């Protein structure tokens, strides 16, 4: 009995952060999925008779400068934030891993691709994202491509550094001498050893992408302003910041809760997969 | 050390060349005709043609690229389309607030973040460690622009502690006045860096504290203070310096957003406005300038890193 209790408390200690952040994230995902049932109003419906309303029973988070219900816009905003963040990080991990494997394994690729990625890295992320979004134009798909490009150098460098150390290991030497092709070695022997840092990078990248995307929407680039999104809600409320800070406050809190949950989840996973980094 | 510095400076050349190339092609594929943007849709075709010729836009792309490279290397970065002034003059006019904001935010991040990391590492697994590390994760999750807006309302409007908008140039209000006007922007920009420096400092310090020489120092009978601040701190600082270098690029980018929140006439705002105006020469120049600052700051920090840890070699 005592042993069981100890096991349970060790389990809780190890997984507590993942469980708590997982519950919060599950809640946010459910809000995004069931947004039409949770939102109290149509998020895009303007109402000139109800502009800049303070929070009350009808509009629990008040209304914006166009009379739109802020609560409903935040509820619907979770959809674009999660969709963009997850898609960007999945794409960036896939493409970044392929690039990282290539540059880590082949010297010629290292010379070309790494130099290009270093060039991209010399530009601040948010500035590069603003330029790319302007180059590509508005739209969720284009924003996803831009944010993926911005994330690539970091992931490629991460995989490259793993590959450089893994490829010197004996089991790779062994596979090579037994006639395994480069592709087989990369996929079967190198890639599995890169997975832990990639999983850690994926979870921490989710929160970072939400912040970058919100910054872009706040500046008015990236997403069509008619699509409800958290950065956009803050941007729309900023003209009223002196008198009605709640127009910006709630969307910011939504961003903080989501990013915090992703970060805590990332830290929890990191501590399990790579305790050295704790 | 001289060999290291020269080698490091030479390694910046290909990166600069790639940045120049990237910036050129990104600017050329932006939708929207810059000539139409300047002259408007009602402009006469002959005027459009004349300006196009003057801006060199009629040349084939590869010739435009070669001219752009040679002009950039000669330091002829062109004139801005919006006010016809040399682009570098516009950058020079906007440099002060951005540089001061970045330096101010960096100092805040270092002065607050690094001691937090050290304390958390020394008091590992204590209640204080949990509070500080949780606080650091929280700080990383707050969007800087949102924090800036909240500060505008609570500290600026409600309590009247700081100006809510604009920037006081050093020539007008002295360094003190300039710093005062940048206090809220610098804090909102710094918060996430305070958190990341604290987290990074904690983990490198913990790594160092596990080393054999620390055990030896303790075995010698040194006080805990000496072990932490003389032996562990110096060795933990070297990798943190590299993180600070990368953060400076992030801050220069973050300045674009923060300058927009606080209406500061800096380089970030110029970069954003130029892009919205499709002002190619100005935008190219500002991105290039920010990249050069970033590259050279990193070289400087690598040299400091080498001074702190002479074992470091360039691969």
Interface residues (C-beta under 8 A of the other chain):
Chain A: X115 X116 X118 X119 X120 X121 X122 X123 X124 X125 X126 X127 X128 X130 X131 X132 X134 X135 X137 X207 X211 X214 X215 X218 X219 X231 X234 X238 X241 X242 X245 X248 X249 X251 X252 X255 X256 X259 X260 X263 X264 X267 X277 X278
Chain B: X14 X15 X18 X19 X21 X22 X26 X29 X30 X31 X137 X138 X140 X141 X142 X143 X144 X145 X146 X147 X149 X150 X152 X153 X154 X157 X164 X203 X206 X249 X250 X252 X253 X254 X256 X257 X260 X261 X268 X271 X272 X275 X276 X283 X287 X290 X291 X294 X295
